[in-house]
């Protein structure tokens, strides 16, 4: 199976001085322990800006590390998506990000035509969270340092907004790394920026040093229209009229988890396990299944896989056609 076919399944879902560092650090990002109280206030809608690209046109954008080797101060950007109706996490939401490099340039435009750096998307896990490995963006005339993002819930609703960082912390990083951020300090304040001048309280991400990686961790909770799941088994309804794929239970899981689905017709079924970098790491084949309820058991550790977040996809072959749907699950030690 081709990687592009796997990714089609998502169309159904919805401070101190730093030396120049590389973005390939392997130490885990560190974020504040414990739950963060939800604010349950809708994220302001902002323009997609002059530099968007349709991420679905290039399947390599399904990735956590979006740097493509570009120089800059390492940044682990985490976001949590929650539903405004009940303030609960929203799993299986596709989150796209795009931003400029250290010099204020965007891939895909002008001198950077054909480039794809600082663009990518991930799917929220059971906690409604995604995390990207990137660099602290630079700035350009007229705009304060920022990152664009889109939370894609379905073909009829996607929340588009932007995030930014505390000015003092951000400029301290620029100053400590003047050999990298050669344009100097960001000259604008929030009130001078066309996007954040009308308010930024719900778009201000944290910026915390990570001693293990030498970079920084950032977190932003994003509230969008909709309802978080009180029962993960209620995720995503019927697909194509052929099958229904439910959330694995339990999730997150330690040891074995169960992946339930319902076939409306007799068909061949295949459960594919994919890493967040877009590599298929396991497959469970169930040919010749009858119509009705089915369950597939899976254990990442016994399958020789590390404890981390994966995407599982159900591929159903029925009556000469192929149908797919994907969801996210997390294995823990």
Helices and strands as residue ranges (DSSP letters): H 3-8, G 9-12, G 55-57, G 59-61, E 74-83, E 94-98, G 110-112, E 119-123, E 129-135, E 147-154, E 157-165, H 167-176, G 190-192, E 204-205, E 208-210, E 215-224, G 232-234, E 243-245, E 257-263, E 267-275, E 280-289, E 292-298, E 309-318, E 321-330
